[in-house]
Amino acid sequence: MKYKVLTLSLLMAGACATTLKAQDTNYYTPKWSDNIFVSVGGGIHAIENDGFNKLAPHFSISLGKLITPTWGIRGQVNGITQHLCLDNSYYEHNKNYVGANIDAMVNLSTLFAGANPSRFFEVYGFAGPMLSVAKSQNVTIKNDGTMVPEGESKARARIGASAGVGLKFNINKYWAIDVEARGAIAPSIFGNISSHRKAEGTGMLTAGVSYIFGGKKFAKVEDRVVEKEVIKEVIREVPKEVVKEVIKEVPSAAEVAIFFKIGKAKISPEGMVNVQLMAKAIKANPNAKYKIAGFADKATGSASFNQTLSEKRAQAVYDALVAEGVKESQLEKVAMGGTDNMFGKNYLNRVVILEVK
């Protein structure tokens, strides 16, 4: 029986994993270490054995990773105690145990309504294999209800499957409050005492908190490719003879665009190429003055946020040019805030434009 349950649980987790490739194609995780989280929680659970038995305390500790805004995986350790009440008596049988779960997770809100970094309330589901370990001793139950032990009590492992649903309240990009309901089925840890020892169910309710190390970080694929497209356009416009000889100077009247990721003011390696080329041109024209104009995407973020972001982007380019040896007296910073479409697409407004005054 336990092998059938294990096979079923692995198929459930595998179904979630294989669907991963078809979802969230517009997002990626910048680093493998991003979106790793830890969760702690506590609550109650009960055995389902000819009806739910007495409630028992329950705790859980989880470590997981959000692979995309919709899909994730986690490992969980849980336990404390389980109670089994025998029929037609007041006798209660208790077992201390420790359990482990591997869950494939799906954010149902994102799956059906699309990714939204500022969403406060989310619904998610999870499913996967489980393992319970507890000391057990077979017994014989007499007609008067008394039990006679058989053999030695020793630790035994039970393998099963579980699935559930959770509610997540995102306080900020680091912290969230979670409320979960989980149902599980596995051979009973109570052995012969259980009326359904080969397939006993449990129901669990848990409330807790989650913390994402470094905060939730997802980036749009379009932001990753736009810089490559811009670099191609820049190279296409450079005379072939200049490319062959190695670029020695950029015309002093040229305008240079340096693009940024959404909500960011860090210059990418591709952007630094433009910064270094322009630094050479500026130093070759010491009497010229240059304007560094920072912009933000008006379609995302508030006006005050975009104004601050455009200032940070202009400052980043200013600092990079100075670091390359450009005189501060040749540079002027201007923050334009959020702007409408300048180049045909909203995300192309996340830019700093460097030009001769």
LORO-615593 format. One line per 8 residues: number of its first residue (from 1); for each residue y, z, x of C-alpha. Coordinates in nm, 3 decimals. Each point is the difference from the previous one (the first is absolute). Example, Ala and Ser with C-alpha at 12.3 -4.5 7.8 and 13.67 -1.06 7.14 Angstrom:
residues 2
1) -0.450,0.780,1.230  0.344,-0.066,0.137;
end
This chain:
residues 357
1) 0.000,0.000,0.000  0.244,0.095,0.271  -0.039,-0.339,0.169  0.082,-0.180,-0.325  0.312,0.213,-0.040  0.102,-0.062,0.362  -0.046,-0.375,-0.042  0.212,0.002,-0.316;
9) 0.280,0.196,0.167  0.004,-0.231,0.303  0.024,-0.302,-0.230  0.296,0.161,-0.177  0.180,0.058,0.328  -0.096,-0.347,0.126  0.143,-0.167,-0.310  0.337,0.160,0.073;
17) -0.014,-0.103,0.365  -0.090,-0.365,-0.065  0.285,-0.033,-0.249  0.242,0.113,0.271  0.043,-0.350,0.140  0.117,-0.133,-0.334  0.272,0.262,-0.048  0.331,0.090,0.161;
25) 0.026,-0.327,0.193  0.378,0.047,0.007  -0.015,0.326,0.198  -0.137,0.122,0.329  -0.008,0.324,0.201  0.213,-0.036,0.316  -0.221,0.236,0.209  -0.359,0.121,-0.035;
33) 0.128,0.358,0.019  0.235,-0.044,-0.300  -0.073,0.144,-0.346  -0.255,0.260,0.110  0.010,0.298,-0.235  -0.148,0.347,-0.046  -0.049,0.175,-0.335  -0.089,0.355,-0.101;
41) -0.079,0.117,-0.350  -0.170,0.258,-0.216  -0.126,0.027,-0.353  -0.310,0.051,-0.213  -0.327,-0.172,-0.071  -0.309,0.050,-0.212  -0.362,-0.111,-0.008  -0.103,-0.227,-0.288;
49) -0.354,0.108,-0.082  -0.073,0.001,-0.375  0.373,0.062,-0.041  0.265,0.113,0.248  -0.073,0.329,0.170  0.236,0.274,0.116  0.309,-0.121,0.189  0.004,0.058,0.376;
57) 0.280,-0.022,0.261  0.029,-0.318,0.203  0.195,-0.112,0.309  0.037,-0.326,0.192  0.146,-0.130,0.327  0.040,-0.377,0.049  0.096,-0.237,0.280  0.064,-0.364,-0.082;
65) 0.199,-0.317,0.052  0.191,-0.233,-0.231  -0.105,-0.348,0.114  0.236,-0.182,-0.237  0.225,0.120,-0.284  -0.301,-0.037,-0.233  -0.309,0.083,0.206  -0.097,0.296,0.215;
73) -0.291,0.210,0.124  -0.051,0.372,0.060  -0.257,0.257,0.105  -0.008,0.334,-0.180  -0.163,0.337,0.057  -0.032,0.235,-0.297  -0.192,0.296,-0.132  -0.014,0.379,-0.044;
81) -0.242,0.081,-0.282  -0.180,-0.132,-0.308  -0.125,0.197,-0.302  -0.296,-0.080,-0.220  -0.055,0.193,-0.326  -0.357,-0.005,-0.127  -0.070,-0.074,-0.366  -0.047,0.291,-0.243;
89) 0.102,0.267,0.251  0.303,0.151,0.170  -0.144,-0.063,0.344  0.226,-0.192,0.236  -0.133,-0.170,0.309  0.256,-0.058,0.279  -0.012,-0.219,0.308  0.242,-0.033,0.290;
97) 0.017,-0.360,0.118  0.198,-0.250,0.204  0.050,-0.360,-0.109  0.131,-0.323,0.151  0.129,-0.319,-0.160  0.098,-0.345,0.127  0.234,-0.163,-0.251  0.127,-0.354,-0.034;
105) 0.341,0.039,-0.169  0.195,-0.241,-0.218  0.360,0.050,-0.114  -0.020,-0.121,-0.361  0.380,0.004,-0.045  0.048,-0.235,0.293  -0.302,-0.213,-0.092  0.128,-0.077,-0.350;
113) 0.378,0.047,0.030  0.067,-0.109,0.360  0.110,0.195,0.307  0.312,0.213,-0.037  0.093,0.226,0.295  0.225,0.216,-0.220  -0.256,0.058,-0.279  -0.019,0.373,-0.080;
121) -0.310,0.011,-0.220  -0.325,-0.182,0.080  -0.357,-0.009,-0.134  -0.291,-0.058,0.239  -0.377,-0.012,-0.015  -0.271,0.073,0.255  -0.379,-0.031,0.039  -0.264,0.039,0.268;
129) -0.305,0.188,0.130  -0.022,0.380,0.019  -0.207,0.261,0.183  -0.062,0.365,-0.094  -0.167,0.259,0.223  -0.111,0.344,-0.126  -0.280,0.251,0.055  -0.265,-0.034,-0.266;
137) -0.330,0.169,-0.084  -0.250,-0.120,-0.255  -0.084,0.251,-0.275  -0.228,0.040,-0.297  0.160,0.119,-0.326  -0.224,0.232,-0.208  -0.002,0.023,-0.379  0.221,0.310,0.007;
145) 0.264,-0.187,0.201  -0.070,0.163,0.333  -0.027,-0.216,0.311  -0.258,0.019,0.276  0.109,-0.156,0.335  -0.224,-0.260,0.162  0.026,-0.071,0.370  0.292,0.060,0.234;
153) 0.366,-0.060,-0.081  0.141,-0.275,0.224  0.288,-0.247,0.014  -0.069,-0.325,-0.180  0.216,-0.312,-0.034  0.052,-0.192,-0.324  0.138,-0.354,-0.003  0.182,-0.142,-0.302;
161) 0.304,-0.191,-0.119  0.335,0.088,-0.152  0.303,-0.169,-0.153  0.328,0.116,-0.147  0.363,-0.057,-0.079  0.318,0.164,0.130  0.368,0.034,-0.075  0.245,-0.011,0.291;
169) 0.360,0.123,-0.006  0.183,-0.135,0.306  0.263,0.255,0.106  0.108,-0.220,0.292  -0.162,-0.239,0.248  -0.172,0.295,0.173  -0.112,0.238,-0.278  -0.177,-0.043,-0.333;
177) -0.158,0.226,-0.263  -0.347,-0.104,-0.115  -0.203,0.091,-0.310  -0.357,-0.133,-0.006  -0.302,-0.001,-0.230  -0.336,-0.085,0.160  -0.344,-0.046,-0.151  -0.313,0.003,0.217;
185) -0.374,-0.037,-0.039  -0.264,0.112,0.249  -0.323,0.201,0.021  0.072,0.363,-0.085  0.056,0.252,0.279  -0.173,0.261,-0.221  -0.346,-0.154,0.033  -0.257,0.092,-0.266;
193) 0.243,0.232,-0.179  0.195,-0.301,-0.121  -0.119,-0.175,-0.317  0.116,-0.329,0.153  -0.072,0.059,0.367  -0.044,-0.373,0.081  0.331,-0.116,-0.151  0.253,0.272,-0.068;
201) 0.367,-0.071,-0.069  0.314,0.184,0.107  0.357,-0.025,-0.122  0.295,0.096,0.220  0.374,0.050,-0.050  0.216,0.029,0.313  0.374,0.036,0.063  0.153,-0.023,0.346;
209) 0.246,-0.166,0.237  -0.019,-0.296,0.239  0.198,-0.063,0.318  0.029,-0.345,0.165  0.057,0.022,0.375  0.323,-0.183,0.084  0.060,-0.088,-0.365  -0.136,-0.289,-0.205;
217) 0.054,-0.328,0.188  -0.075,-0.347,-0.137  0.177,-0.323,0.094  0.014,-0.334,-0.178  -0.177,-0.292,0.161  0.305,-0.217,-0.066  0.205,0.227,0.226  -0.250,-0.051,0.281;
225) 0.000,-0.380,-0.025  0.372,-0.054,-0.058  0.088,0.083,0.361  -0.259,-0.248,0.125  0.148,-0.266,-0.226  0.350,0.072,0.128  -0.115,-0.017,0.362  -0.156,-0.339,-0.071;
233) 0.329,-0.125,-0.145  0.194,0.129,0.302  -0.239,-0.167,0.244  0.010,-0.323,-0.200  0.378,-0.015,0.042  -0.002,0.063,0.375  0.015,-0.323,0.208  -0.338,-0.085,0.154;
241) 0.146,-0.034,0.348  0.128,0.355,-0.020  -0.343,0.127,-0.102  -0.160,-0.185,0.290  0.235,0.143,0.258  0.003,0.356,-0.137  0.302,0.110,-0.198  0.286,0.083,0.230;
249) 0.282,0.031,-0.250  0.059,0.007,-0.374  0.316,-0.182,-0.117  0.279,0.252,-0.047  0.076,-0.125,-0.351  -0.357,0.039,-0.125  -0.083,0.236,-0.284  -0.313,0.209,0.033;
257) -0.193,0.164,-0.286  -0.216,0.307,0.061  -0.225,0.091,-0.294  -0.131,0.344,-0.100  -0.281,0.139,-0.214  0.079,0.150,-0.339  0.177,0.334,0.031  -0.013,-0.012,0.383;
265) 0.259,-0.022,0.277  -0.236,-0.044,0.295  0.018,-0.330,0.189  -0.335,-0.178,0.022  -0.128,-0.157,0.325  0.087,-0.343,-0.146  0.351,0.122,-0.078  0.044,0.127,0.355;
273) -0.050,-0.356,0.125  0.319,-0.103,-0.183  0.182,0.311,0.124  -0.087,-0.073,0.363  0.096,-0.368,-0.027  0.333,0.085,-0.161  0.067,0.270,0.260  -0.022,-0.267,0.270;
281) 0.248,-0.222,-0.185  0.246,0.286,-0.059  -0.007,0.110,0.364  0.061,-0.363,0.101  0.316,0.000,-0.216  0.173,0.331,0.087  0.324,-0.093,-0.180  -0.164,-0.071,-0.337;
289) -0.027,0.252,-0.283  -0.306,0.025,-0.225  -0.058,0.144,-0.347  -0.322,0.181,-0.092  -0.034,-0.012,-0.380  -0.274,0.210,-0.161  -0.140,-0.089,-0.343  -0.253,0.143,-0.248;
297) -0.194,-0.139,-0.295  0.197,0.071,-0.318  -0.315,-0.052,-0.209  -0.154,0.321,0.137  0.160,0.343,0.042  0.325,0.151,-0.121  0.345,-0.111,0.117  0.051,0.314,0.211;
305) -0.346,-0.032,0.157  0.057,-0.367,0.086  0.343,0.075,0.148  -0.149,0.263,0.230  -0.294,-0.226,0.085  0.227,-0.291,0.095  0.199,0.236,0.227  -0.320,0.113,0.173;
313) -0.112,-0.360,0.052  0.334,-0.102,0.151  -0.008,0.309,0.222  -0.355,-0.083,0.117  0.105,-0.349,0.112  0.319,0.137,0.157  -0.199,0.258,0.201  -0.255,-0.263,0.106;
321) 0.271,-0.236,0.130  0.172,0.280,0.191  -0.338,0.093,0.150  -0.028,-0.362,0.120  0.328,0.037,0.188  0.252,-0.134,-0.254  0.344,0.166,0.012  0.086,0.210,-0.305;
329) 0.350,-0.150,-0.002  -0.149,-0.339,-0.093  -0.175,0.129,-0.312  0.110,0.093,-0.350  -0.232,0.151,-0.267  0.034,-0.078,-0.373  -0.223,0.139,-0.279  -0.012,-0.228,-0.303;
337) -0.238,0.210,-0.214  -0.226,-0.162,-0.259  0.068,-0.371,-0.049  -0.117,-0.276,-0.234  -0.212,-0.290,0.119  0.140,-0.148,0.320  -0.300,-0.208,0.107  -0.185,-0.073,-0.325;
345) -0.226,0.306,-0.010  0.086,0.366,-0.052  -0.201,0.134,0.295  0.198,-0.223,0.240  0.305,0.221,-0.068  -0.158,0.274,0.215  0.178,-0.136,0.305  0.264,0.045,0.268;
353) 0.207,-0.309,0.081  0.167,-0.021,0.341  0.284,-0.251,0.034  0.314,-0.076,0.201  0.319,0.138,-0.155;
end
